[in-house]
């Protein structure tokens, strides 16, 4: 399952990591910026919500993104 959330800074994508199927990666798709590897999609969404992605532009912007994955768009990968 891939979760996406569109923002003015780009679309965040949470997707399974290829090398470790028990982990996910968080990406800003348009920037091709990987924010890191996380143990779950919920943890990755929480990182985006808390503005602690490691992407300076996003982390300092102050926009609200839901922490709840049910509010992110999901699609089959």
mmCIF file of the N, C-alpha and C atoms, coordinates in Angstrom:
data_MODEL
# 
_entry.id   MODEL 
# 
loop_
_atom_site.group_PDB 
_atom_site.id 
_atom_site.type_symbol 
_atom_site.label_atom_id 
_atom_site.label_alt_id 
_atom_site.label_comp_id 
_atom_site.label_asym_id 
_atom_site.label_entity_id 
_atom_site.label_seq_id 
_atom_site.pdbx_PDB_ins_code 
_atom_site.Cartn_x 
_atom_site.Cartn_y 
_atom_site.Cartn_z 
_atom_site.occupancy 
_atom_site.B_iso_or_equiv 
_atom_site.pdbx_formal_charge 
_atom_site.auth_seq_id 
_atom_site.auth_comp_id 
_atom_site.auth_asym_id 
_atom_site.auth_atom_id 
_atom_site.pdbx_PDB_model_num 
ATOM 1   N N  . UNK A 1 1  ? 0.841  -1.177 0.000  1.00 0.00 ? 1  UNK A N  1 
ATOM 2   C CA . UNK A 1 1  ? 0.000  0.000  0.000  1.00 0.00 ? 1  UNK A CA 1 
ATOM 3   C C  . UNK A 1 1  ? 0.886  1.240  0.000  1.00 0.00 ? 1  UNK A C  1 
ATOM 4   N N  . UNK A 1 2  ? 0.524  2.194  -0.822 1.00 0.00 ? 2  UNK A N  1 
ATOM 5   C CA . UNK A 1 2  ? 1.220  3.478  -0.887 1.00 0.00 ? 2  UNK A CA 1 
ATOM 6   C C  . UNK A 1 2  ? 0.254  4.553  -0.420 1.00 0.00 ? 2  UNK A C  1 
ATOM 7   N N  . UNK A 1 3  ? 0.714  5.399  0.494  1.00 0.00 ? 3  UNK A N  1 
ATOM 8   C CA . UNK A 1 3  ? -0.086 6.526  0.983  1.00 0.00 ? 3  UNK A CA 1 
ATOM 9   C C  . UNK A 1 3  ? 0.519  7.804  0.431  1.00 0.00 ? 3  UNK A C  1 
ATOM 10  N N  . UNK A 1 4  ? -0.341 8.719  -0.010 1.00 0.00 ? 4  UNK A N  1 
ATOM 11  C CA . UNK A 1 4  ? 0.127  10.001 -0.542 1.00 0.00 ? 4  UNK A CA 1 
ATOM 12  C C  . UNK A 1 4  ? -0.663 11.147 0.075  1.00 0.00 ? 4  UNK A C  1 
ATOM 13  N N  . UNK A 1 5  ? 0.051  12.273 0.237  1.00 0.00 ? 5  UNK A N  1 
ATOM 14  C CA . UNK A 1 5  ? -0.604 13.496 0.684  1.00 0.00 ? 5  UNK A CA 1 
ATOM 15  C C  . UNK A 1 5  ? -0.001 14.662 -0.069 1.00 0.00 ? 5  UNK A C  1 
ATOM 16  N N  . UNK A 1 6  ? -0.845 15.398 -0.795 1.00 0.00 ? 6  UNK A N  1 
ATOM 17  C CA . UNK A 1 6  ? -0.373 16.536 -1.601 1.00 0.00 ? 6  UNK A CA 1 
ATOM 18  C C  . UNK A 1 6  ? -0.302 17.794 -0.751 1.00 0.00 ? 6  UNK A C  1 
ATOM 19  N N  . UNK A 1 7  ? 0.797  18.522 -0.910 1.00 0.00 ? 7  UNK A N  1 
ATOM 20  C CA . UNK A 1 7  ? 0.992  19.806 -0.248 1.00 0.00 ? 7  UNK A CA 1 
ATOM 21  C C  . UNK A 1 7  ? 1.532  20.786 -1.284 1.00 0.00 ? 7  UNK A C  1 
ATOM 22  N N  . UNK A 1 8  ? 1.562  22.079 -0.977 1.00 0.00 ? 8  UNK A N  1 
ATOM 23  C CA . UNK A 1 8  ? 2.164  23.042 -1.903 1.00 0.00 ? 8  UNK A CA 1 
ATOM 24  C C  . UNK A 1 8  ? 3.657  22.786 -2.137 1.00 0.00 ? 8  UNK A C  1 
ATOM 25  N N  . UNK A 1 9  ? 4.312  22.042 -1.244 1.00 0.00 ? 9  UNK A N  1 
ATOM 26  C CA . UNK A 1 9  ? 5.742  21.754 -1.372 1.00 0.00 ? 9  UNK A CA 1 
ATOM 27  C C  . UNK A 1 9  ? 6.022  20.463 -2.125 1.00 0.00 ? 9  UNK A C  1 
ATOM 28  N N  . UNK A 1 10 ? 4.985  19.734 -2.457 1.00 0.00 ? 10 UNK A N  1 
ATOM 29  C CA . UNK A 1 10 ? 5.148  18.465 -3.149 1.00 0.00 ? 10 UNK A CA 1 
ATOM 30  C C  . UNK A 1 10 ? 4.267  17.404 -2.513 1.00 0.00 ? 10 UNK A C  1 
ATOM 31  N N  . UNK A 1 11 ? 4.265  16.246 -3.103 1.00 0.00 ? 11 UNK A N  1 
ATOM 32  C CA . UNK A 1 11 ? 3.458  15.142 -2.603 1.00 0.00 ? 11 UNK A CA 1 
ATOM 33  C C  . UNK A 1 11 ? 4.326  14.221 -1.764 1.00 0.00 ? 11 UNK A C  1 
ATOM 34  N N  . UNK A 1 12 ? 3.909  14.022 -0.521 1.00 0.00 ? 12 UNK A N  1 
ATOM 35  C CA . UNK A 1 12 ? 4.579  13.054 0.336  1.00 0.00 ? 12 UNK A CA 1 
ATOM 36  C C  . UNK A 1 12 ? 4.067  11.672 -0.029 1.00 0.00 ? 12 UNK A C  1 
ATOM 37  N N  . UNK A 1 13 ? 4.961  10.704 -0.085 1.00 0.00 ? 13 UNK A N  1 
ATOM 38  C CA . UNK A 1 13 ? 4.581  9.322  -0.372 1.00 0.00 ? 13 UNK A CA 1 
ATOM 39  C C  . UNK A 1 13 ? 5.207  8.415  0.676  1.00 0.00 ? 13 UNK A C  1 
ATOM 40  N N  . UNK A 1 14 ? 4.382  7.569  1.252  1.00 0.00 ? 14 UNK A N  1 
ATOM 41  C CA . UNK A 1 14 ? 4.849  6.544  2.173  1.00 0.00 ? 14 UNK A CA 1 
ATOM 42  C C  . UNK A 1 14 ? 4.667  5.230  1.439  1.00 0.00 ? 14 UNK A C  1 
ATOM 43  N N  . UNK A 1 15 ? 5.772  4.526  1.225  1.00 0.00 ? 15 UNK A N  1 
ATOM 44  C CA . UNK A 1 15 ? 5.677  3.285  0.460  1.00 0.00 ? 15 UNK A CA 1 
ATOM 45  C C  . UNK A 1 15 ? 6.599  2.221  1.048  1.00 0.00 ? 15 UNK A C  1 
ATOM 46  N N  . UNK A 1 16 ? 6.285  0.958  0.788  1.00 0.00 ? 16 UNK A N  1 
ATOM 47  C CA . UNK A 1 16 ? 7.129  -0.124 1.320  1.00 0.00 ? 16 UNK A CA 1 
ATOM 48  C C  . UNK A 1 16 ? 8.558  0.007  0.819  1.00 0.00 ? 16 UNK A C  1 
ATOM 49  N N  . UNK A 1 17 ? 9.481  -0.310 1.696  1.00 0.00 ? 17 UNK A N  1 
ATOM 50  C CA . UNK A 1 17 ? 10.880 -0.302 1.292  1.00 0.00 ? 17 UNK A CA 1 
ATOM 51  C C  . UNK A 1 17 ? 11.166 -1.619 0.564  1.00 0.00 ? 17 UNK A C  1 
ATOM 52  N N  . UNK A 1 18 ? 11.847 -1.541 -0.536 1.00 0.00 ? 18 UNK A N  1 
ATOM 53  C CA . UNK A 1 18 ? 12.107 -2.742 -1.348 1.00 0.00 ? 18 UNK A CA 1 
ATOM 54  C C  . UNK A 1 18 ? 13.022 -3.739 -0.635 1.00 0.00 ? 18 UNK A C  1 
ATOM 55  N N  . UNK A 1 19 ? 14.047 -3.255 0.019  1.00 0.00 ? 19 UNK A N  1 
ATOM 56  C CA . UNK A 1 19 ? 15.025 -4.142 0.652  1.00 0.00 ? 19 UNK A CA 1 
ATOM 57  C C  . UNK A 1 19 ? 14.504 -4.774 1.945  1.00 0.00 ? 19 UNK A C  1 
ATOM 58  N N  . UNK A 1 20 ? 13.539 -4.124 2.580  1.00 0.00 ? 20 UNK A N  1 
ATOM 59  C CA . UNK A 1 20 ? 13.010 -4.612 3.857  1.00 0.00 ? 20 UNK A CA 1 
ATOM 60  C C  . UNK A 1 20 ? 11.495 -4.449 3.849  1.00 0.00 ? 20 UNK A C  1 
ATOM 61  N N  . UNK A 1 21 ? 10.755 -5.510 3.551  1.00 0.00 ? 21 UNK A N  1 
ATOM 62  C CA . UNK A 1 21 ? 9.304  -5.390 3.426  1.00 0.00 ? 21 UNK A CA 1 
ATOM 63  C C  . UNK A 1 21 ? 8.589  -5.042 4.732  1.00 0.00 ? 21 UNK A C  1 
ATOM 64  N N  . UNK A 1 22 ? 9.306  -5.045 5.853  1.00 0.00 ? 22 UNK A N  1 
ATOM 65  C CA . UNK A 1 22 ? 8.699  -4.696 7.137  1.00 0.00 ? 22 UNK A CA 1 
ATOM 66  C C  . UNK A 1 22 ? 8.901  -3.227 7.486  1.00 0.00 ? 22 UNK A C  1 
ATOM 67  N N  . UNK A 1 23 ? 9.475  -2.468 6.555  1.00 0.00 ? 23 UNK A N  1 
ATOM 68  C CA . UNK A 1 23 ? 9.717  -1.043 6.769  1.00 0.00 ? 23 UNK A CA 1 
ATOM 69  C C  . UNK A 1 23 ? 9.118  -0.247 5.612  1.00 0.00 ? 23 UNK A C  1 
ATOM 70  N N  . UNK A 1 24 ? 8.983  1.056  5.834  1.00 0.00 ? 24 UNK A N  1 
ATOM 71  C CA . UNK A 1 24 ? 8.496  1.954  4.788  1.00 0.00 ? 24 UNK A CA 1 
ATOM 72  C C  . UNK A 1 24 ? 9.497  3.092  4.609  1.00 0.00 ? 24 UNK A C  1 
ATOM 73  N N  . UNK A 1 25 ? 9.425  3.734  3.451  1.00 0.00 ? 25 UNK A N  1 
ATOM 74  C CA . UNK A 1 25 ? 10.215 4.925  3.190  1.00 0.00 ? 25 UNK A CA 1 
ATOM 75  C C  . UNK A 1 25 ? 9.270  6.096  2.988  1.00 0.00 ? 25 UNK A C  1 
ATOM 76  N N  . UNK A 1 26 ? 9.712  7.259  3.405  1.00 0.00 ? 26 UNK A N  1 
ATOM 77  C CA . UNK A 1 26 ? 8.954  8.491  3.234  1.00 0.00 ? 26 UNK A CA 1 
ATOM 78  C C  . UNK A 1 26 ? 9.671  9.340  2.198  1.00 0.00 ? 26 UNK A C  1 
ATOM 79  N N  . UNK A 1 27 ? 8.950  9.723  1.140  1.00 0.00 ? 27 UNK A N  1 
ATOM 80  C CA . UNK A 1 27 ? 9.513  10.498 0.043  1.00 0.00 ? 27 UNK A CA 1 
ATOM 81  C C  . UNK A 1 27 ? 8.712  11.765 -0.195 1.00 0.00 ? 27 UNK A C  1 
ATOM 82  N N  . UNK A 1 28 ? 9.399  12.806 -0.671 1.00 0.00 ? 28 UNK A N  1 
ATOM 83  C CA . UNK A 1 28 ? 8.739  13.945 -1.297 1.00 0.00 ? 28 UNK A CA 1 
ATOM 84  C C  . UNK A 1 28 ? 8.955  13.702 -2.782 1.00 0.00 ? 28 UNK A C  1 
ATOM 85  N N  . UNK A 1 29 ? 7.902  13.269 -3.460 1.00 0.00 ? 29 UNK A N  1 
ATOM 86  C CA . UNK A 1 29 ? 8.042  12.720 -4.801 1.00 0.00 ? 29 UNK A CA 1 
ATOM 87  C C  . UNK A 1 29 ? 8.643  13.688 -5.821 1.00 0.00 ? 29 UNK A C  1 
ATOM 88  N N  . UNK A 1 30 ? 8.139  14.893 -5.933 1.00 0.00 ? 30 UNK A N  1 
ATOM 89  C CA . UNK A 1 30 ? 8.609  15.820 -6.960 1.00 0.00 ? 30 UNK A CA 1 
ATOM 90  C C  . UNK A 1 30 ? 10.076 16.205 -6.751 1.00 0.00 ? 30 UNK A C  1 
ATOM 91  N N  . UNK A 1 31 ? 10.504 16.251 -5.507 1.00 0.00 ? 31 UNK A N  1 
ATOM 92  C CA . UNK A 1 31 ? 11.889 16.613 -5.194 1.00 0.00 ? 31 UNK A CA 1 
ATOM 93  C C  . UNK A 1 31 ? 12.812 15.397 -5.207 1.00 0.00 ? 31 UNK A C  1 
ATOM 94  N N  . UNK A 1 32 ? 12.228 14.206 -5.325 1.00 0.00 ? 32 UNK A N  1 
ATOM 95  C CA . UNK A 1 32 ? 12.990 12.953 -5.249 1.00 0.00 ? 32 UNK A CA 1 
ATOM 96  C C  . UNK A 1 32 ? 13.858 12.946 -4.000 1.00 0.00 ? 32 UNK A C  1 
ATOM 97  N N  . UNK A 1 33 ? 13.242 13.375 -2.877 1.00 0.00 ? 33 UNK A N  1 
ATOM 98  C CA . UNK A 1 33 ? 13.929 13.489 -1.595 1.00 0.00 ? 33 UNK A CA 1 
ATOM 99  C C  . UNK A 1 33 ? 13.400 12.419 -0.656 1.00 0.00 ? 33 UNK A C  1 
ATOM 100 N N  . UNK A 1 34 ? 14.276 11.514 -0.238 1.00 0.00 ? 34 UNK A N  1 
ATOM 101 C CA . UNK A 1 34 ? 13.890 10.481 0.722  1.00 0.00 ? 34 UNK A CA 1 
ATOM 102 C C  . UNK A 1 34 ? 14.115 11.033 2.123  1.00 0.00 ? 34 UNK A C  1 
ATOM 103 N N  . UNK A 1 35 ? 13.045 11.066 2.892  1.00 0.00 ? 35 UNK A N  1 
ATOM 104 C CA . UNK A 1 35 ? 13.116 11.599 4.254  1.00 0.00 ? 35 UNK A CA 1 
ATOM 105 C C  . UNK A 1 35 ? 13.574 10.544 5.256  1.00 0.00 ? 35 UNK A C  1 
ATOM 106 N N  . UNK A 1 36 ? 13.556 9.285  4.861  1.00 0.00 ? 36 UNK A N  1 
ATOM 107 C CA . UNK A 1 36 ? 14.045 8.252  5.760  1.00 0.00 ? 36 UNK A CA 1 
ATOM 108 C C  . UNK A 1 36 ? 13.234 6.974  5.731  1.00 0.00 ? 36 UNK A C  1 
ATOM 109 N N  . UNK A 1 37 ? 13.695 6.030  6.521  1.00 0.00 ? 37 UNK A N  1 
ATOM 110 C CA . UNK A 1 37 ? 13.092 4.714  6.661  1.00 0.00 ? 37 UNK A CA 1 
ATOM 111 C C  . UNK A 1 37 ? 12.421 4.639  8.034  1.00 0.00 ? 37 UNK A C  1 
ATOM 112 N N  . UNK A 1 38 ? 11.218 4.092  8.071  1.00 0.00 ? 38 UNK A N  1 
ATOM 113 C CA . UNK A 1 38 ? 10.456 4.018  9.314  1.00 0.00 ? 38 UNK A CA 1 
ATOM 114 C C  . UNK A 1 38 ? 9.859  2.635  9.488  1.00 0.00 ? 38 UNK A C  1 
ATOM 115 N N  . UNK A 1 39 ? 9.513  2.304  10.705 1.00 0.00 ? 39 UNK A N  1 
ATOM 116 C CA . UNK A 1 39 ? 8.988  0.967  10.995 1.00 0.00 ? 39 UNK A CA 1 
ATOM 117 C C  . UNK A 1 39 ? 7.539  0.789  10.573 1.00 0.00 ? 39 UNK A C  1 
ATOM 118 N N  . UNK A 1 40 ? 6.833  1.908  10.359 1.00 0.00 ? 40 UNK A N  1 
ATOM 119 C CA . UNK A 1 40 ? 5.431  1.796  9.951  1.00 0.00 ? 40 UNK A CA 1 
ATOM 120 C C  . UNK A 1 40 ? 4.992  3.057  9.203  1.00 0.00 ? 40 UNK A C  1 
ATOM 121 N N  . UNK A 1 41 ? 3.912  2.920  8.455  1.00 0.00 ? 41 UNK A N  1 
ATOM 122 C CA . UNK A 1 41 ? 3.340  4.069  7.749  1.00 0.00 ? 41 UNK A CA 1 
ATOM 123 C C  . UNK A 1 41 ? 2.832  5.101  8.749  1.00 0.00 ? 41 UNK A C  1 
ATOM 124 N N  . UNK A 1 42 ? 2.284  4.647  9.848  1.00 0.00 ? 42 UNK A N  1 
ATOM 125 C CA . UNK A 1 42 ? 1.799  5.590  10.873 1.00 0.00 ? 42 UNK A CA 1 
ATOM 126 C C  . UNK A 1 42 ? 2.939  6.433  11.439 1.00 0.00 ? 42 UNK A C  1 
ATOM 127 N N  . UNK A 1 43 ? 4.085  5.817  11.667 1.00 0.00 ? 43 UNK A N  1 
ATOM 128 C CA . UNK A 1 43 ? 5.241  6.568  12.167 1.00 0.00 ? 43 UNK A CA 1 
ATOM 129 C C  . UNK A 1 43 ? 5.683  7.611  11.138 1.00 0.00 ? 43 UNK A C  1 
ATOM 130 N N  . UNK A 1 44 ? 5.721  7.232  9.866  1.00 0.00 ? 44 UNK A N  1 
ATOM 131 C CA . UNK A 1 44 ? 6.125  8.176  8.817  1.00 0.00 ? 44 UNK A CA 1 
ATOM 132 C C  . UNK A 1 44 ? 5.150  9.346  8.723  1.00 0.00 ? 44 UNK A C  1 
ATOM 133 N N  . UNK A 1 45 ? 3.851  9.074  8.793  1.00 0.00 ? 45 UNK A N  1 
ATOM 134 C CA . UNK A 1 45 ? 2.848  10.143 8.760  1.00 0.00 ? 45 UNK A CA 1 
ATOM 135 C C  . UNK A 1 45 ? 3.018  11.076 9.953  1.00 0.00 ? 45 UNK A C  1 
ATOM 136 N N  . UNK A 1 46 ? 3.357  10.518 11.089 1.00 0.00 ? 46 UNK A N  1 
ATOM 137 C CA . UNK A 1 46 ? 3.582  11.316 12.298 1.00 0.00 ? 46 UNK A CA 1 
ATOM 138 C C  . UNK A 1 46 ? 4.777  12.256 12.120 1.00 0.00 ? 46 UNK A C  1 
ATOM 139 N N  . UNK A 1 47 ? 5.819  11.789 11.432 1.00 0.00 ? 47 UNK A N  1 
ATOM 140 C CA . UNK A 1 47 ? 7.008  12.610 11.163 1.00 0.00 ? 47 UNK A CA 1 
ATOM 141 C C  . UNK A 1 47 ? 6.641  13.799 10.280 1.00 0.00 ? 47 UNK A C  1 
ATOM 142 N N  . UNK A 1 48 ? 5.820  13.561 9.258  1.00 0.00 ? 48 UNK A N  1 
ATOM 143 C CA . UNK A 1 48 ? 5.379  14.656 8.381  1.00 0.00 ? 48 UNK A CA 1 
ATOM 144 C C  . UNK A 1 48 ? 4.541  15.645 9.188  1.00 0.00 ? 48 UNK A C  1 
ATOM 145 N N  . UNK A 1 49 ? 3.591  15.135 9.965  1.00 0.00 ? 49 UNK A N  1 
ATOM 146 C CA . UNK A 1 49 ? 2.716  15.964 10.792 1.00 0.00 ? 49 UNK A CA 1 
ATOM 147 C C  . UNK A 1 49 ? 3.521  16.845 11.762 1.00 0.00 ? 49 UNK A C  1 
ATOM 148 N N  . UNK A 1 50 ? 4.585  16.276 12.330 1.00 0.00 ? 50 UNK A N  1 
ATOM 149 C CA . UNK A 1 50 ? 5.408  16.990 13.316 1.00 0.00 ? 50 UNK A CA 1 
ATOM 150 C C  . UNK A 1 50 ? 6.459  17.898 12.677 1.00 0.00 ? 50 UNK A C  1 
ATOM 151 N N  . UNK A 1 51 ? 6.550  17.908 11.332 1.00 0.00 ? 51 UNK A N  1 
ATOM 152 C CA . UNK A 1 51 ? 7.538  18.709 10.613 1.00 0.00 ? 51 UNK A CA 1 
ATOM 153 C C  . UNK A 1 51 ? 8.958  18.361 11.049 1.00 0.00 ? 51 UNK A C  1 
ATOM 154 N N  . UNK A 1 52 ? 9.248  17.057 11.060 1.00 0.00 ? 52 UNK A N  1 
ATOM 155 C CA . UNK A 1 52 ? 10.583 16.569 11.426 1.00 0.00 ? 52 UNK A CA 1 
ATOM 156 C C  . UNK A 1 52 ? 11.102 15.615 10.359 1.00 0.00 ? 52 UNK A C  1 
ATOM 157 N N  . UNK A 1 53 ? 10.928 16.015 9.081  1.00 0.00 ? 53 UNK A N  1 
ATOM 158 C CA . UNK A 1 53 ? 11.279 15.147 7.958  1.00 0.00 ? 53 UNK A CA 1 
ATOM 159 C C  . UNK A 1 53 ? 12.745 15.232 7.555  1.00 0.00 ? 53 UNK A C  1 
ATOM 160 N N  . UNK A 1 54 ? 13.425 16.295 7.955  1.00 0.00 ? 54 UNK A N  1 
ATOM 161 C CA . UNK A 1 54 ? 14.785 16.514 7.487  1.00 0.00 ? 54 UNK A CA 1 
ATOM 162 C C  . UNK A 1 54 ? 14.837 17.389 6.238  1.00 0.00 ? 54 UNK A C  1 
ATOM 163 N N  . UNK A 1 55 ? 13.667 17.727 5.695  1.00 0.00 ? 55 UNK A N  1 
ATOM 164 C CA . UNK A 1 55 ? 13.592 18.639 4.553  1.00 0.00 ? 55 UNK A CA 1 
ATOM 165 C C  . UNK A 1 55 ? 13.335 20.031 5.120  1.00 0.00 ? 55 UNK A C  1 
ATOM 166 N N  . UNK A 1 56 ? 14.338 20.881 5.067  1.00 0.00 ? 56 UNK A N  1 
ATOM 167 C CA . UNK A 1 56 ? 14.273 22.197 5.721  1.00 0.00 ? 56 UNK A CA 1 
ATOM 168 C C  . UNK A 1 56 ? 13.071 23.020 5.277  1.00 0.00 ? 56 UNK A C  1 
ATOM 169 N N  . UNK A 1 57 ? 12.787 23.008 3.981  1.00 0.00 ? 57 UNK A N  1 
ATOM 170 C CA . UNK A 1 57 ? 11.666 23.799 3.456  1.00 0.00 ? 57 UNK A CA 1 
ATOM 171 C C  . UNK A 1 57 ? 10.345 23.339 4.085  1.00 0.00 ? 57 UNK A C  1 
ATOM 172 N N  . UNK A 1 58 ? 10.120 22.030 4.136  1.00 0.00 ? 58 UNK A N  1 
ATOM 173 C CA . UNK A 1 58 ? 8.884  21.515 4.726  1.00 0.00 ? 58 UNK A CA 1 
ATOM 174 C C  . UNK A 1 58 ? 8.866  21.733 6.238  1.00 0.00 ? 58 UNK A C  1 
ATOM 175 N N  . UNK A 1 59 ? 9.943  21.383 6.906  1.00 0.00 ? 59 UNK A N  1 
ATOM 176 C CA . UNK A 1 59 ? 9.963  21.424 8.363  1.00 0.00 ? 59 UNK A CA 1 
ATOM 177 C C  . UNK A 1 59 ? 9.739  22.819 8.931  1.00 0.00 ? 59 UNK A C  1 
ATOM 178 N N  . UNK A 1 60 ? 10.042 23.848 8.159  1.00 0.00 ? 60 UNK A N  1 
ATOM 179 C CA . UNK A 1 60 ? 9.876  25.219 8.653  1.00 0.00 ? 60 UNK A CA 1 
ATOM 180 C C  . UNK A 1 60 ? 8.607  25.904 8.142  1.00 0.00 ? 60 UNK A C  1 
ATOM 181 N N  . UNK A 1 61 ? 7.791  25.218 7.346  1.00 0.00 ? 61 UNK A N  1 
ATOM 182 C CA . UNK A 1 61 ? 6.668  25.900 6.687  1.00 0.00 ? 61 UNK A CA 1 
ATOM 183 C C  . UNK A 1 61 ? 5.435  26.090 7.577  1.00 0.00 ? 61 UNK A C  1 
ATOM 184 N N  . UNK A 1 62 ? 5.199  25.203 8.518  1.00 0.00 ? 62 UNK A N  1 
ATOM 185 C CA . UNK A 1 62 ? 4.054  25.366 9.413  1.00 0.00 ? 62 UNK A CA 1 
ATOM 186 C C  . UNK A 1 62 ? 2.713  24.914 8.873  1.00 0.00 ? 62 UNK A C  1 
ATOM 187 N N  . UNK A 1 63 ? 2.669  24.314 7.685  1.00 0.00 ? 63 UNK A N  1 
ATOM 188 C CA . UNK A 1 63 ? 1.395  23.804 7.151  1.00 0.00 ? 63 UNK A CA 1 
ATOM 189 C C  . UNK A 1 63 ? 0.942  22.582 7.925  1.00 0.00 ? 63 UNK A C  1 
ATOM 190 N N  . UNK A 1 64 ? -0.344 22.390 7.981  1.00 0.00 ? 64 UNK A N  1 
ATOM 191 C CA . UNK A 1 64 ? -0.906 21.259 8.711  1.00 0.00 ? 64 UNK A CA 1 
ATOM 192 C C  . UNK A 1 64 ? -1.125 20.074 7.770  1.00 0.00 ? 64 UNK A C  1 
ATOM 193 N N  . UNK A 1 65 ? -0.637 18.926 8.169  1.00 0.00 ? 65 UNK A N  1 
ATOM 194 C CA . UNK A 1 65 ? -0.860 17.663 7.467  1.00 0.00 ? 65 UNK A CA 1 
ATOM 195 C C  . UNK A 1 65 ? -1.396 16.680 8.494  1.00 0.00 ? 65 UNK A C  1 
ATOM 196 N N  . UNK A 1 66 ? -2.419 15.929 8.145  1.00 0.00 ? 66 UNK A N  1 
ATOM 197 C CA . UNK A 1 66 ? -2.986 15.009 9.124  1.00 0.00 ? 66 UNK A CA 1 
ATOM 198 C C  . UNK A 1 66 ? -2.005 13.905 9.520  1.00 0.00 ? 66 UNK A C  1 
ATOM 199 N N  . UNK A 1 67 ? -2.049 13.563 10.783 1.00 0.00 ? 67 UNK A N  1 
ATOM 200 C CA . UNK A 1 67 ? -1.245 12.459 11.292 1.00 0.00 ? 67 UNK A CA 1 
ATOM 201 C C  . UNK A 1 67 ? -1.951 11.128 11.022 1.00 0.00 ? 67 UNK A C  1 
ATOM 202 N N  . UNK A 1 68 ? -3.255 11.197 10.891 1.00 0.00 ? 68 UNK A N  1 
ATOM 203 C CA . UNK A 1 68 ? -4.098 10.024 10.699 1.00 0.00 ? 68 UNK A CA 1 
ATOM 204 C C  . UNK A 1 68 ? -4.012 9.538  9.247  1.00 0.00 ? 68 UNK A C  1 
ATOM 205 N N  . UNK A 1 69 ? -3.555 8.320  9.034  1.00 0.00 ? 69 UNK A N  1 
ATOM 206 C CA . UNK A 1 69 ? -3.396 7.782  7.673  1.00 0.00 ? 69 UNK A CA 1 
ATOM 207 C C  . UNK A 1 69 ? -4.699 7.684  6.910  1.00 0.00 ? 69 UNK A C  1 
ATOM 208 N N  . UNK A 1 70 ? -5.824 7.597  7.595  1.00 0.00 ? 70 UNK A N  1 
ATOM 209 C CA . UNK A 1 70 ? -7.091 7.515  6.915  1.00 0.00 ? 70 UNK A CA 1 
ATOM 210 C C  . UNK A 1 70 ? -7.405 8.794  6.124  1.00 0.00 ? 70 UNK A C  1 
ATOM 211 N N  . UNK A 1 71 ? -6.734 9.880  6.477  1.00 0.00 ? 71 UNK A N  1 
ATOM 212 C CA . UNK A 1 71 ? -6.912 11.147 5.763  1.00 0.00 ? 71 UNK A CA 1 
ATOM 213 C C  . UNK A 1 71 ? -5.932 11.308 4.602  1.00 0.00 ? 71 UNK A C  1 
ATOM 214 N N  . UNK A 1 72 ? -4.956 10.416 4.497  1.00 0.00 ? 72 UNK A N  1 
ATOM 215 C CA . UNK A 1 72 ? -4.041 10.400 3.363  1.00 0.00 ? 72 UNK A CA 1 
ATOM 216 C C  . UNK A 1 72 ? -4.724 9.585  2.267  1.00 0.00 ? 72 UNK A C  1 
ATOM 217 N N  . UNK A 1 73 ? -4.405 9.839  1.016  1.00 0.00 ? 73 UNK A N  1 
ATOM 218 C CA . UNK A 1 73 ? -4.928 9.042  -0.074 1.00 0.00 ? 73 UNK A CA 1 
ATOM 219 C C  . UNK A 1 73 ? -4.147 7.744  -0.135 1.00 0.00 ? 73 UNK A C  1 
ATOM 220 N N  . UNK A 1 74 ? -4.816 6.668  -0.369 1.00 0.00 ? 74 UNK A N  1 
ATOM 221 C CA . UNK A 1 74 ? -4.099 5.400  -0.476 1.00 0.00 ? 74 UNK A CA 1 
ATOM 222 C C  . UNK A 1 74 ? -4.341 4.786  -1.849 1.00 0.00 ? 74 UNK A C  1 
ATOM 223 N N  . UNK A 1 75 ? -3.359 4.036  -2.268 1.00 0.00 ? 75 UNK A N  1 
ATOM 224 C CA . UNK A 1 75 ? -3.483 3.326  -3.540 1.00 0.00 ? 75 UNK A CA 1 
ATOM 225 C C  . UNK A 1 75 ? -2.684 2.033  -3.447 1.00 0.00 ? 75 UNK A C  1 
ATOM 226 N N  . UNK A 1 76 ? -3.065 1.068  -4.194 1.00 0.00 ? 76 UNK A N  1 
ATOM 227 C CA . UNK A 1 76 ? -2.325 -0.195 -4.229 1.00 0.00 ? 76 UNK A CA 1 
ATOM 228 C C  . UNK A 1 76 ? -0.991 0.047  -4.914 1.00 0.00 ? 76 UNK A C  1 
ATOM 229 N N  . UNK A 1 77 ? 0.057  -0.591 -4.410 1.00 0.00 ? 77 UNK A N  1 
ATOM 230 C CA . UNK A 1 77 ? 1.379  -0.413 -5.027 1.00 0.00 ? 77 UNK A CA 1 
ATOM 231 C C  . UNK A 1 77 ? 1.678  -1.531 -5.992 1.00 0.00 ? 77 UNK A C  1 
# 
